[in-house]
């Protein structure tokens, strides 16, 4: 049986998915337990137990841990109509989250972003799943490695040690 609905399936692939590593340059990935559900490609911060847990960002003063990486271990849905296409997958509460604390990762832009500009998790978006150049009331997460427009996937360079 073949798939015929182009809104849920297509033959052209997206450049990437939010939370997917960009390249093989030096990176560091840490493991933490999820405190609540954690979608792929979002900024995560220290949880209730900062040595073992990560959670979604609530305020700009939270302790940034990194970006929740995409993983193939979760079953994924697919919404081709979303821009960029969405998997709808996430880490579940208490699951081990792969957190990129240093390196390059694909994320969704909030507004226009420019390569080299400081990057912030946009706390006004759902799950804080978009990244912006606006610093006011947002959490600093790194620098943009590529430029892009609102809703597009761009590359974020994370270095929580810097």
OpenMM code with the backbone's topology and positions (N, CA, C; nanometers):
from openmm import Vec3, app, unit

residues = "UNK UNK UNK UNK UNK UNK UNK UNK UNK UNK UNK UNK UNK UNK UNK UNK UNK UNK UNK UNK UNK UNK UNK UNK UNK UNK UNK UNK UNK UNK UNK UNK UNK UNK UNK UNK UNK UNK UNK UNK UNK UNK UNK UNK UNK UNK UNK UNK UNK UNK UNK UNK UNK UNK UNK UNK UNK UNK UNK UNK UNK UNK UNK UNK UNK UNK UNK UNK UNK UNK UNK UNK UNK UNK UNK UNK UNK UNK UNK UNK UNK UNK UNK UNK UNK UNK UNK UNK UNK UNK UNK UNK UNK UNK UNK UNK UNK UNK UNK UNK UNK UNK UNK UNK UNK UNK UNK UNK UNK UNK UNK UNK UNK UNK UNK UNK UNK UNK UNK UNK UNK UNK UNK UNK UNK UNK UNK UNK UNK UNK UNK UNK UNK UNK UNK UNK UNK UNK UNK UNK UNK UNK UNK UNK UNK UNK UNK UNK UNK UNK UNK UNK UNK UNK UNK UNK UNK UNK UNK UNK UNK UNK".split()
positions = [
    Vec3(0.0842, -0.1176, 0.0000),
    Vec3(0.0000, 0.0000, 0.0000),
    Vec3(0.0889, 0.1241, 0.0000),
    Vec3(0.0608, 0.2192, -0.0839),
    Vec3(0.1450, 0.3380, -0.0926),
    Vec3(0.0778, 0.4576, -0.0264),
    Vec3(0.1616, 0.5513, 0.0133),
    Vec3(0.1146, 0.6749, 0.0752),
    Vec3(0.0808, 0.7733, -0.0349),
    Vec3(-0.0411, 0.8309, -0.0319),
    Vec3(-0.0819, 0.9215, -0.1388),
    Vec3(-0.1135, 1.0623, -0.0925),
    Vec3(-0.1140, 1.0876, 0.0381),
    Vec3(-0.1492, 1.2188, 0.0900),
    Vec3(-0.0238, 1.3049, 0.1039),
    Vec3(-0.0038, 1.4040, 0.0140),
    Vec3(0.1197, 1.4838, 0.0167),
    Vec3(0.1337, 1.5734, 0.1396),
    Vec3(0.0263, 1.5926, 0.2187),
    Vec3(0.0393, 1.6761, 0.3383),
    Vec3(0.1050, 1.6016, 0.4526),
    Vec3(0.1098, 1.4697, 0.4468),
    Vec3(0.1721, 1.3925, 0.5541),
    Vec3(0.2958, 1.3172, 0.5088),
    Vec3(0.3221, 1.3171, 0.3799),
    Vec3(0.4374, 1.2420, 0.3302),
    Vec3(0.4826, 1.3041, 0.1999),
    Vec3(0.6124, 1.3043, 0.1765),
    Vec3(0.6643, 1.3582, 0.0519),
    Vec3(0.7959, 1.2929, 0.0179),
    Vec3(0.8426, 1.3190, -0.1013),
    Vec3(0.9668, 1.2577, -0.1457),
    Vec3(1.0875, 1.3485, -0.1261),
    Vec3(1.0645, 1.4768, -0.1017),
    Vec3(1.1759, 1.5667, -0.0756),
    Vec3(1.1954, 1.5777, 0.0747),
    Vec3(1.3199, 1.5718, 0.1177),
    Vec3(1.3514, 1.5724, 0.2591),
    Vec3(1.3818, 1.7133, 0.3075),
    Vec3(1.3492, 1.7385, 0.4346),
    Vec3(1.3880, 1.8636, 0.4978),
    Vec3(1.5397, 1.8632, 0.5135),
    Vec3(1.5999, 1.9796, 0.5278),
    Vec3(1.7440, 1.9886, 0.5468),
    Vec3(1.7858, 1.9216, 0.6768),
    Vec3(1.6985, 1.9255, 0.7765),
    Vec3(1.7288, 1.8688, 0.9081),
    Vec3(1.6021, 1.8702, 0.9916),
    Vec3(1.6168, 1.8320, 1.1177),
    Vec3(1.5096, 1.8415, 1.2159),
    Vec3(1.5633, 1.9185, 1.3358),
    Vec3(1.4750, 1.9899, 1.4032),
    Vec3(1.5170, 2.0624, 1.5231),
    Vec3(1.5777, 1.9643, 1.6223),
    Vec3(1.6947, 2.0013, 1.6745),
    Vec3(1.7641, 1.9165, 1.7702),
    Vec3(1.8636, 1.8206, 1.7078),
    Vec3(1.8741, 1.8216, 1.5761),
    Vec3(1.9690, 1.7340, 1.5070),
    Vec3(2.1060, 1.8015, 1.5038),
    Vec3(2.2125, 1.7241, 1.5293),
    Vec3(2.3476, 1.7810, 1.5212),
    Vec3(2.3730, 1.8325, 1.3799),
    Vec3(2.4483, 1.9416, 1.3714),
    Vec3(2.4773, 2.0047, 1.2426),
    Vec3(2.5919, 1.9361, 1.1699),
    Vec3(2.7004, 1.9082, 1.2399),
    Vec3(2.8182, 1.8516, 1.1747),
    Vec3(2.8987, 1.7692, 1.2742),
    Vec3(3.0164, 1.7286, 1.2335),
    Vec3(3.1003, 1.6452, 1.3192),
    Vec3(3.2102, 1.7240, 1.3886),
    Vec3(3.1938, 1.8561, 1.3976),
    Vec3(3.2926, 1.9357, 1.4708),
    Vec3(3.2877, 1.8976, 1.6186),
    Vec3(3.3874, 1.9412, 1.6939),
    Vec3(3.3954, 1.9069, 1.8358),
    Vec3(3.2648, 1.9407, 1.9059),
    Vec3(3.2156, 1.8465, 1.9858),
    Vec3(3.0971, 1.8739, 2.0653),
    Vec3(3.1033, 1.7984, 2.1971),
    Vec3(3.0139, 1.8338, 2.2854),
    Vec3(3.0001, 1.7636, 2.4130),
    Vec3(2.8525, 1.7380, 2.4351),
    Vec3(2.8181, 1.6124, 2.4622),
    Vec3(2.6799, 1.5737, 2.4895),
    Vec3(2.6748, 1.5147, 2.6296),
    Vec3(2.5905, 1.5712, 2.7139),
    Vec3(2.5722, 1.5238, 2.8504),
    Vec3(2.4366, 1.4550, 2.8609),
    Vec3(2.4224, 1.3689, 2.9599),
    Vec3(2.2963, 1.2970, 2.9823),
    Vec3(2.2344, 1.3401, 3.1139),
    Vec3(2.1052, 1.3682, 3.1091),
    Vec3(2.0287, 1.4061, 3.2272),
    Vec3(1.8931, 1.3374, 3.2200),
    Vec3(1.8248, 1.3275, 3.3330),
    Vec3(1.6872, 1.2779, 3.3359),
    Vec3(1.5932, 1.3940, 3.3059),
    Vec3(1.4906, 1.3671, 3.2269),
    Vec3(1.3916, 1.4706, 3.1957),
    Vec3(1.3019, 1.4945, 3.3160),
    Vec3(1.2843, 1.6204, 3.3506),
    Vec3(1.1871, 1.6580, 3.4531),
    Vec3(1.0664, 1.7132, 3.3778),
    Vec3(0.9734, 1.6254, 3.3453),
    Vec3(0.8616, 1.6592, 3.2581),
    Vec3(0.9001, 1.6269, 3.1147),
    Vec3(0.8055, 1.6403, 3.0225),
    Vec3(0.8314, 1.6129, 2.8809),
    Vec3(0.9245, 1.7195, 2.8240),
    Vec3(1.0189, 1.6772, 2.7396),
    Vec3(1.1162, 1.7682, 2.6793),
    Vec3(1.1189, 1.7439, 2.5284),
    Vec3(1.0641, 1.8364, 2.4476),
    Vec3(1.0679, 1.8214, 2.3019),
    Vec3(1.2106, 1.8323, 2.2479),
    Vec3(1.2328, 1.7805, 2.1294),
    Vec3(1.3634, 1.7905, 2.0639),
    Vec3(1.3888, 1.9350, 2.0212),
    Vec3(1.5154, 1.9769, 2.0301),
    Vec3(1.5547, 2.1073, 1.9778),
    Vec3(1.5206, 2.2253, 2.0650),
    Vec3(1.4914, 2.2020, 2.1935),
    Vec3(1.4610, 2.3134, 2.2840),
    Vec3(1.5757, 2.3348, 2.3814),
    Vec3(1.5852, 2.4550, 2.4345),
    Vec3(1.6824, 2.4823, 2.5402),
    Vec3(1.6334, 2.4155, 2.6677),
    Vec3(1.7272, 2.3567, 2.7416),
    Vec3(1.6929, 2.2976, 2.8707),
    Vec3(1.7815, 2.3595, 2.9781),
    Vec3(1.7283, 2.3589, 3.0992),
    Vec3(1.7957, 2.4201, 3.2134),
    Vec3(1.8038, 2.3193, 3.3272),
    Vec3(1.8811, 2.3532, 3.4291),
    Vec3(1.8939, 2.2665, 3.5458),
    Vec3(1.7572, 2.2428, 3.6074),
    Vec3(1.7299, 2.1154, 3.6405),
    Vec3(1.6025, 2.0795, 3.7027),
    Vec3(1.6081, 2.0918, 3.8532),
    Vec3(1.5111, 2.0315, 3.9212),
    Vec3(1.5048, 2.0343, 4.0672),
    Vec3(1.6323, 1.9792, 4.1283),
    Vec3(1.6814, 1.8678, 4.0729),
    Vec3(1.8129, 1.8149, 4.1106),
    Vec3(1.9083, 1.8547, 3.9981),
    Vec3(1.9812, 1.9651, 4.0144),
    Vec3(2.0620, 2.0188, 3.9041),
    Vec3(2.1730, 1.9272, 3.8552),
    Vec3(2.2126, 1.8288, 3.9354),
    Vec3(2.3166, 1.7348, 3.8931),
    Vec3(2.2621, 1.6228, 3.8064),
    Vec3(2.1301, 1.6001, 3.8114),
    Vec3(2.0749, 1.4851, 3.7414),
    Vec3(1.9586, 1.5149, 3.6491),
    Vec3(1.8948, 1.6313, 3.6616),
    Vec3(1.7738, 1.6584, 3.5850),
    Vec3(1.7856, 1.7845, 3.5001),
    Vec3(1.7122, 1.7838, 3.3883),
    Vec3(1.6919, 1.9050, 3.3096),
    Vec3(1.5423, 1.9246, 3.2906),
    Vec3(1.5041, 2.0500, 3.2714),
    Vec3(1.3639, 2.0869, 3.2540),
    Vec3(1.3549, 2.1965, 3.1480),
    Vec3(1.2327, 2.2301, 3.1104),
    Vec3(1.2114, 2.3398, 3.0164),
    Vec3(1.2400, 2.4725, 3.0850),
    Vec3(1.2805, 2.5698, 3.0078),
    Vec3(1.3119, 2.7034, 3.0590),
    Vec3(1.1843, 2.7707, 3.1098),
    Vec3(1.1947, 2.8359, 3.2255),
    Vec3(1.0818, 2.9136, 3.2765),
    Vec3(1.1139, 3.0625, 3.2816),
    Vec3(1.2396, 3.0961, 3.3179),
    Vec3(1.2774, 3.2365, 3.3267),
    Vec3(1.4161, 3.2574, 3.2657),
    Vec3(1.4473, 3.3815, 3.2356),
    Vec3(1.5773, 3.4155, 3.1775),
    Vec3(1.6916, 3.3965, 3.2758),
    Vec3(1.6606, 3.3769, 3.4036),
    Vec3(1.7661, 3.3574, 3.5028),
    Vec3(1.7928, 3.2097, 3.5335),
    Vec3(1.7231, 3.1177, 3.4658),
    Vec3(1.7477, 2.9744, 3.4849),
    Vec3(1.8903, 2.9387, 3.4442),
    Vec3(1.9424, 2.8272, 3.4956),
    Vec3(2.0781, 2.7817, 3.4643),
    Vec3(2.0742, 2.6971, 3.3368),
    Vec3(2.1260, 2.7527, 3.2278),
    Vec3(2.1251, 2.6868, 3.0963),
    Vec3(2.2153, 2.5640, 3.0970),
    Vec3(2.1635, 2.4508, 3.0488),
    Vec3(2.2405, 2.3268, 3.0377),
    Vec3(2.2759, 2.2944, 2.8934),
    Vec3(2.1890, 2.3287, 2.7973),
    Vec3(2.2158, 2.2988, 2.6574),
    Vec3(2.0879, 2.2820, 2.5783),
    Vec3(2.0999, 2.2136, 2.4632),
    Vec3(1.9867, 2.1902, 2.3736),
    Vec3(1.9546, 2.0409, 2.3731),
    Vec3(1.8269, 2.0068, 2.3881),
    Vec3(1.7831, 1.8669, 2.3846),
    Vec3(1.7976, 1.8146, 2.2416),
    Vec3(1.8838, 1.7150, 2.2242),
    Vec3(1.9110, 1.6613, 2.0916),
    Vec3(1.8011, 1.5691, 2.0423),
    Vec3(1.7845, 1.5678, 1.9113),
    Vec3(1.6970, 1.4730, 1.8428),
    Vec3(1.7511, 1.3313, 1.8630),
    Vec3(1.6634, 1.2343, 1.8771),
    Vec3(1.7059, 1.0953, 1.8887),
    Vec3(1.6146, 1.0052, 1.8060),
    Vec3(1.6718, 0.8987, 1.7555),
    Vec3(1.5918, 0.8020, 1.6784),
    Vec3(1.5255, 0.6990, 1.7688),
    Vec3(1.5446, 0.7087, 1.8996),
    Vec3(1.4882, 0.6082, 1.9904),
    Vec3(1.3406, 0.6322, 2.0210),
    Vec3(1.2861, 0.7471, 1.9840),
    Vec3(1.1445, 0.7783, 2.0057),
    Vec3(1.0676, 0.7589, 1.8760),
    Vec3(0.9512, 0.6949, 1.8853),
    Vec3(0.8643, 0.6838, 1.7684),
    Vec3(0.8181, 0.8239, 1.7316),
    Vec3(0.8134, 0.8518, 1.6016),
    Vec3(0.7828, 0.9869, 1.5583),
    Vec3(0.6604, 0.9929, 1.4697),
    Vec3(0.5816, 1.0953, 1.4920),
    Vec3(0.4745, 1.1286, 1.3995),
    Vec3(0.5342, 1.2198, 1.2942),
    Vec3(0.4555, 1.2647, 1.1993),
    Vec3(0.5097, 1.3539, 1.0981),
    Vec3(0.3995, 1.4426, 1.0453),
    Vec3(0.4190, 1.5724, 1.0502),
    Vec3(0.3234, 1.6683, 0.9981),
    Vec3(0.3925, 1.7483, 0.8890),
    Vec3(0.3764, 1.7063, 0.7652),
    Vec3(0.4421, 1.7682, 0.6503),
    Vec3(0.3965, 1.9121, 0.6301),
    Vec3(0.2751, 1.9446, 0.6740),
    Vec3(0.2206, 2.0780, 0.6533),
    Vec3(0.2880, 2.1827, 0.7415),
    Vec3(0.3507, 2.1405, 0.8509),
    Vec3(0.4195, 2.2348, 0.9394),
    Vec3(0.5473, 2.2847, 0.8729),
    Vec3(0.5886, 2.4067, 0.9066),
    Vec3(0.7120, 2.4621, 0.8516),
    Vec3(0.8023, 2.5024, 0.9656),
    Vec3(0.9165, 2.4373, 0.9878),
    Vec3(0.9601, 2.3176, 0.9175),
    Vec3(0.8758, 2.1972, 0.9598),
    Vec3(0.8819, 2.0901, 0.8822),
    Vec3(0.8030, 1.9711, 0.9122),
    Vec3(0.8291, 1.9274, 1.0560),
    Vec3(0.7269, 1.8826, 1.1242),
    Vec3(0.7365, 1.8516, 1.2662),
    Vec3(0.7266, 1.7021, 1.2910),
    Vec3(0.8065, 1.6529, 1.3833),
    Vec3(0.7968, 1.5123, 1.4211),
    Vec3(0.7024, 1.4932, 1.5376),
    Vec3(0.6852, 1.5939, 1.6195),
    Vec3(0.5985, 1.5821, 1.7348),
    Vec3(0.6547, 1.4912, 1.8427),
    Vec3(0.7776, 1.4466, 1.8294),
    Vec3(0.8367, 1.3552, 1.9266),
    Vec3(0.9060, 1.4324, 2.0371),
    Vec3(0.9195, 1.3673, 2.1520),
    Vec3(0.9830, 1.4310, 2.2666),
    Vec3(1.0324, 1.3252, 2.3636),
    Vec3(1.1190, 1.3677, 2.4524),
    Vec3(1.1586, 1.2820, 2.5637),
    Vec3(1.0447, 1.2864, 2.6658),
    Vec3(1.0134, 1.1727, 2.7261),
    Vec3(0.9088, 1.1673, 2.8271),
    Vec3(0.9691, 1.1894, 2.9652),
    Vec3(0.8842, 1.2216, 3.0626),
    Vec3(0.9279, 1.2438, 3.1988),
    Vec3(1.0134, 1.1276, 3.2482),
    Vec3(1.1265, 1.1580, 3.3062),
    Vec3(1.2265, 1.0657, 3.3640),
    Vec3(1.3141, 0.9948, 3.2608),
    Vec3(1.2881, 1.0093, 3.1316),
    Vec3(1.3758, 0.9475, 3.0318),
    Vec3(1.5098, 1.0201, 3.0269),
    Vec3(1.6111, 0.9520, 2.9779),
    Vec3(1.7430, 1.0126, 2.9625),
    Vec3(1.7436, 1.1054, 2.8418),
    Vec3(1.7803, 1.2307, 2.8654),
    Vec3(1.7853, 1.3331, 2.7609),
    Vec3(1.9302, 1.3547, 2.7204),
    Vec3(1.9578, 1.3476, 2.5903),
    Vec3(2.0899, 1.3837, 2.5382),
    Vec3(2.0916, 1.5343, 2.5203),
    Vec3(2.1819, 1.6013, 2.5933),
    Vec3(2.1868, 1.7472, 2.5951),
    Vec3(2.3185, 1.7942, 2.5355),
    Vec3(2.3103, 1.8681, 2.4247),
    Vec3(2.4294, 1.9249, 2.3615),
    Vec3(2.4701, 2.0487, 2.4406),
    Vec3(2.5821, 2.0406, 2.5124),
    Vec3(2.6279, 2.1550, 2.5910),
    Vec3(2.7397, 2.2310, 2.5205),
    Vec3(2.7932, 2.1726, 2.4152),
    Vec3(2.8943, 2.2396, 2.3325),
    Vec3(2.8873, 2.1787, 2.1928),
    Vec3(2.8755, 2.2624, 2.0916),
    Vec3(2.8698, 2.2139, 1.9543),
    Vec3(2.7642, 2.2878, 1.8740),
    Vec3(2.7325, 2.2328, 1.7554),
    Vec3(2.6387, 2.2969, 1.6626),
    Vec3(2.5163, 2.2084, 1.6429),
    Vec3(2.4003, 2.2730, 1.6427),
    Vec3(2.2733, 2.2009, 1.6363),
    Vec3(2.1725, 2.2828, 1.5554),
    Vec3(2.0819, 2.2120, 1.4871),
    Vec3(1.9744, 2.2773, 1.4131),
    Vec3(1.8641, 2.3181, 1.5103),
    Vec3(1.8166, 2.4419, 1.4985),
    Vec3(1.7068, 2.4929, 1.5811),
    Vec3(1.6152, 2.5779, 1.4937),
    Vec3(1.4983, 2.6124, 1.5468),
    Vec3(1.4025, 2.6939, 1.4726),
    Vec3(1.4213, 2.8414, 1.5081),
    Vec3(1.4302, 2.9257, 1.4059),
    Vec3(1.4470, 3.0701, 1.4266),
    Vec3(1.3144, 3.1358, 1.4640),
    Vec3(1.3231, 3.2333, 1.5534),
    Vec3(1.2099, 3.3182, 1.5878),
    Vec3(1.2453, 3.4575, 1.5376),
    Vec3(1.1839, 3.4986, 1.4299),
    Vec3(1.2212, 3.6238, 1.3647),
    Vec3(1.3440, 3.6010, 1.2781),
    Vec3(1.3942, 3.7052, 1.2167),
    Vec3(1.5144, 3.6948, 1.1340),
    Vec3(1.6371, 3.6882, 1.2237),
    Vec3(1.7294, 3.5963, 1.1912),
    Vec3(1.8525, 3.5829, 1.2681),
    Vec3(1.9712, 3.5913, 1.1732),
    Vec3(2.0846, 3.6349, 1.2274),
    Vec3(2.2048, 3.6563, 1.1475),
    Vec3(2.3205, 3.5764, 1.2045),
    Vec3(2.3972, 3.5136, 1.1167),
    Vec3(2.5158, 3.4382, 1.1584),
    Vec3(2.6074, 3.5287, 1.2409),
    Vec3(2.6558, 3.4759, 1.3532),
    Vec3(2.7463, 3.5503, 1.4408),
    Vec3(2.6770, 3.6256, 1.5524),
    Vec3(2.5452, 3.6455, 1.5405),
    Vec3(2.4718, 3.7187, 1.6439),
    Vec3(2.4508, 3.6305, 1.7670),
    Vec3(2.4448, 3.6935, 1.8850),
    Vec3(2.4119, 3.6200, 2.0065),
    Vec3(2.2726, 3.5599, 1.9916),
    Vec3(2.2551, 3.4393, 2.0469),
    Vec3(2.1281, 3.3675, 2.0355),
    Vec3(2.0649, 3.3503, 2.1726),
    Vec3(1.9327, 3.3612, 2.1766),
    Vec3(1.8566, 3.3491, 2.3006),
    Vec3(1.7372, 3.2564, 2.2771),
    Vec3(1.7042, 3.1750, 2.3786),
    Vec3(1.5812, 3.0965, 2.3740),
    Vec3(1.4658, 3.1949, 2.3872),
    Vec3(1.3730, 3.1911, 2.2924),
    Vec3(1.2589, 3.2827, 2.2923),
    Vec3(1.1543, 3.2307, 2.3908),
    Vec3(1.1481, 3.2912, 2.5086),
    Vec3(1.0604, 3.2425, 2.6148),
    Vec3(0.9133, 3.2716, 2.5890),
    Vec3(0.8836, 3.3444, 2.4819),
    Vec3(0.7441, 3.3740, 2.4484),
    Vec3(0.6839, 3.2659, 2.3588),
    Vec3(0.7645, 3.1714, 2.3076),
    Vec3(0.7127, 3.0675, 2.2186),
    Vec3(0.6751, 2.9426, 2.2979),
    Vec3(0.5883, 2.8614, 2.2421),
    Vec3(0.5463, 2.7368, 2.3057),
    Vec3(0.6669, 2.6481, 2.3290),
    Vec3(0.6827, 2.5978, 2.4499),
    Vec3(0.7955, 2.5133, 2.4898),
    Vec3(0.9302, 2.5835, 2.4724),
    Vec3(0.9307, 2.7149, 2.4437),
    Vec3(1.0553, 2.7884, 2.4181),
    Vec3(1.1344, 2.7172, 2.3083),
    Vec3(1.0629, 2.6764, 2.2021),
    Vec3(1.1234, 2.5942, 2.0973),
    Vec3(1.1813, 2.6748, 1.9821),
    Vec3(1.1880, 2.8076, 1.9968),
    Vec3(1.2452, 2.8924, 1.8926),
    Vec3(1.3544, 2.9801, 1.9532),
    Vec3(1.4422, 3.0275, 1.8663),
    Vec3(1.5588, 3.1030, 1.9113),
    Vec3(1.5664, 3.2346, 1.8373),
    Vec3(1.6056, 3.3396, 1.9102),
    Vec3(1.5958, 3.4765, 1.8615),
    Vec3(1.7236, 3.5546, 1.8900),
    Vec3(1.7343, 3.6725, 1.8296),
    Vec3(1.8441, 3.7647, 1.8599),
    Vec3(1.8025, 3.8655, 1.9674),
    Vec3(1.6779, 3.8603, 2.0111),
    Vec3(1.6258, 3.9524, 2.1117),
    Vec3(1.6663, 3.9065, 2.2513),
    Vec3(1.7391, 3.9912, 2.3221),
    Vec3(1.7887, 3.9530, 2.4542),
    Vec3(1.6885, 3.9765, 2.5664),
    Vec3(1.6017, 4.0753, 2.5522),
    Vec3(1.5097, 4.1132, 2.6590),
    Vec3(1.4203, 3.9969, 2.7015),
    Vec3(1.4260, 3.9613, 2.8306),
    Vec3(1.3434, 3.8561, 2.8900),
    Vec3(1.3643, 3.7181, 2.8271),
    Vec3(1.4794, 3.6952, 2.7649),
    Vec3(1.5106, 3.5662, 2.7046),
    Vec3(1.6409, 3.5115, 2.7614),
    Vec3(1.6634, 3.3807, 2.7450),
    Vec3(1.7792, 3.3121, 2.8021),
    Vec3(1.8895, 3.2973, 2.6971),
    Vec3(2.0101, 3.3497, 2.7263),
    Vec3(2.1232, 3.3391, 2.6340),
    Vec3(2.1666, 3.1931, 2.6217),
    Vec3(2.1853, 3.1474, 2.4955),
    Vec3(2.2198, 3.0069, 2.4719),
    Vec3(2.3419, 2.9878, 2.3809),
    Vec3(2.3918, 3.0939, 2.3185),
    Vec3(2.5072, 3.0795, 2.2298),
    Vec3(2.5066, 3.1832, 2.1199),
    Vec3(2.5559, 3.1419, 2.0004),
    Vec3(2.5587, 3.2298, 1.8823),
    Vec3(2.5022, 3.1553, 1.7628),
    Vec3(2.4417, 3.2316, 1.6722),
    Vec3(2.3932, 3.1709, 1.5484),
    Vec3(2.5117, 3.1453, 1.4556),
    Vec3(2.5165, 3.0270, 1.3996),
    Vec3(2.6221, 2.9891, 1.3053),
    Vec3(2.5785, 3.0177, 1.1615),
    Vec3(2.4467, 3.0172, 1.1381),
    Vec3(2.3917, 3.0492, 1.0064),
    Vec3(2.2806, 3.1522, 1.0238),
    Vec3(2.2424, 3.2145, 0.9132),
    Vec3(2.1341, 3.3126, 0.9121),
    Vec3(2.0056, 3.2461, 0.8650),
    Vec3(1.8911, 3.3073, 0.8975),
    Vec3(1.7636, 3.2546, 0.8504),
    Vec3(1.6488, 3.3454, 0.8881),
    Vec3(1.5312, 3.3081, 0.8390),
    Vec3(1.4093, 3.3848, 0.8630),
    Vec3(1.3198, 3.3140, 0.9640),
    Vec3(1.2190, 3.3841, 1.0081),
    Vec3(1.1252, 3.3322, 1.1073),
    Vec3(1.0709, 3.1949, 1.0671),
    Vec3(1.0808, 3.0989, 1.1589),
    Vec3(1.0282, 2.9650, 1.1356),
    Vec3(1.1220, 2.8701, 1.0638),
    Vec3(1.2304, 2.9219, 1.0070),
    Vec3(1.3261, 2.8366, 0.9365),
    Vec3(1.4207, 2.7682, 1.0340),
    Vec3(1.4781, 2.6568, 0.9898),
    Vec3(1.5826, 2.5922, 1.0680),
    Vec3(1.7145, 2.6635, 1.0423),
    Vec3(1.7859, 2.6934, 1.1497),
    Vec3(1.9170, 2.7578, 1.1430),
    Vec3(2.0109, 2.6813, 1.2356),
    Vec3(2.1393, 2.7098, 1.2247),
    Vec3(2.2366, 2.6407, 1.3088),
    Vec3(2.2764, 2.7305, 1.4244),
    Vec3(2.2703, 2.6731, 1.5432),
    Vec3(2.3068, 2.7403, 1.6664),
    Vec3(2.4353, 2.6796, 1.7174),
    Vec3(2.5313, 2.7639, 1.7555),
    Vec3(2.6543, 2.7157, 1.8178),
    Vec3(2.6427, 2.7364, 1.9675),
    Vec3(2.6462, 2.6259, 2.0413),
    Vec3(2.6285, 2.6271, 2.1860),
    Vec3(2.7635, 2.6093, 2.2531),
    Vec3(2.7886, 2.6883, 2.3551),
    Vec3(2.9072, 2.6674, 2.4387),
    Vec3(2.8734, 2.7206, 2.5762),
    Vec3(2.8144, 2.6351, 2.6604),
    Vec3(2.7707, 2.6811, 2.7913),
    Vec3(2.8875, 2.7162, 2.8829),
    Vec3(3.0096, 2.6750, 2.8440),
    Vec3(3.1270, 2.7059, 2.9236),
    Vec3(3.1748, 2.8496, 2.8994),
    Vec3(3.1326, 2.9078, 2.7889),
    Vec3(3.1819, 3.0415, 2.7523),
    Vec3(3.1100, 3.1516, 2.8279),
] * unit.nanometer
topology = app.Topology()
chain = topology.addChain("A")
for resn in residues:
    res = topology.addResidue(resn, chain)
    for name in ("N", "CA", "C"):
        topology.addAtom(name, app.Element.getBySymbol(name[0]), res)
